[in-house]
Amino acid sequence: PTVNFRLYNPVTVPDAEEEYETENLAATHEPFRVRLFNTSEYHYKSFKSRPRLGLYTSWIRTMAHSDYDEHGRCVKIPGEKACFFNPRTTYDHIDEFLDVLHHYTLEASEVTSEESVEGN
């Protein structure tokens, strides 16, 4: 089995479930498309900055897509994929990955917060 997921910046996104639902409207609402892009950029930077410990994950360009607009177009939603299919994967690997994920996500949110303050 595999798990696809997205990381949301806790500084700018107070409710990840609500934000995910908002991303479904990205094809028909420009402000939501911009928010989706910002979240994707945040997650990708976090992905690239983390050490590979516990589980190896992959960046995937399309883990989901938005709703379709009136012309049948949608917006691809990128994310990260973790594979649990390896029989040598243990709970310790998963715990180590979650610890790293939590640590580097917090650091990335702090950097993003500082960058947004400097940009104003």
C-alpha positions in Angstrom: 0.0 0.0 0.0 1.0 3.6 -0.6 -0.1 6.8 1.1 -0.3 10.1 -0.7 -0.3 13.3 1.3 0.1 17.1 1.3 1.7 19.3 3.9 0.1 22.6 4.8 1.9 25.5 6.3 0.4 25.9 9.8 1.2 29.6 9.8 -1.0 30.3 6.8 -3.4 27.4 6.8 -5.3 27.0 10.2 -7.5 24.1 8.9 -5.9 21.6 6.6 -9.1 19.7 5.8 -10.9 22.9 4.9 -7.9 23.9 2.7 -8.0 20.6 0.9 -11.7 21.1 0.1 -10.8 24.6 -1.1 -8.2 23.2 -3.5 -11.0 21.4 -5.3 -12.2 24.8 -6.5 -8.9 25.8 -8.0 -10.0 25.3 -11.6 -12.8 27.8 -11.3 -11.4 30.3 -8.8 -8.1 32.1 -9.4 -7.5 32.9 -5.7 -7.8 29.3 -4.8 -5.4 28.3 -7.6 -2.8 30.8 -6.1 -3.3 29.2 -2.6 -2.9 25.7 -4.1 0.4 26.8 -5.7 1.7 28.4 -2.5 0.9 25.2 -0.5 2.6 23.1 -3.2 5.7 25.2 -3.1 5.8 25.0 0.7 5.4 21.2 0.7 8.0 20.8 -2.0 10.6 22.9 -0.2 9.9 20.8 2.9 10.3 17.6 0.9 13.6 18.7 -0.6 15.1 19.9 2.7 14.4 16.8 4.8 16.9 14.0 5.2 15.7 10.6 4.0 15.2 8.8 7.2 12.8 6.0 8.1 10.8 5.9 4.9 11.8 7.0 1.4 9.1 9.1 -0.2 8.7 10.5 -3.7 7.4 13.8 -5.0 4.5 13.2 -7.4 3.2 15.9 -9.7 -0.4 14.6 -9.5 -1.8 12.9 -6.4 -5.2 14.4 -7.0 -6.9 17.0 -9.1 -9.4 19.8 -8.6 -13.0 19.7 -9.7 -13.5 20.3 -13.4 -14.4 23.7 -14.8 -17.1 24.3 -17.4 -14.6 23.4 -20.2 -13.6 20.1 -18.6 -10.3 21.3 -17.3 -8.9 20.7 -13.9 -5.8 21.7 -11.8 -3.3 18.9 -10.9 -2.6 18.8 -7.2 1.0 17.6 -6.4 2.1 15.9 -3.2 4.2 13.2 -1.6 3.9 9.5 -1.8 5.2 7.0 0.9 5.3 3.3 0.0 4.7 0.7 2.7 4.9 -2.2 0.4 8.5 -3.2 1.3 8.3 -6.2 3.7 11.3 -4.8 5.6 9.5 -1.6 6.6 8.9 -1.7 10.3 7.0 0.5 12.7 10.3 2.0 13.8 10.9 3.2 10.2 7.4 4.8 10.1 8.0 6.5 13.5 11.4 7.8 12.5 9.9 9.2 9.3 7.1 10.9 11.2 9.5 12.4 13.6 11.6 13.9 10.8 8.5 15.0 8.9 7.2 16.8 12.0 10.6 18.4 12.8 11.2 19.7 9.2 7.6 20.8 8.7 7.9 23.0 11.8 11.2 24.5 10.6 9.8 25.1 7.1 6.8 26.9 8.6 9.0 29.1 10.7 11.1 30.0 7.6 8.0 30.7 5.5 6.6 32.9 8.3 9.9 34.9 8.4 10.1 35.2 4.7 6.5 36.6 4.5 7.3 39.2 7.1 10.5 40.3 5.2 8.5 40.5 2.0 6.1 43.1 3.5 
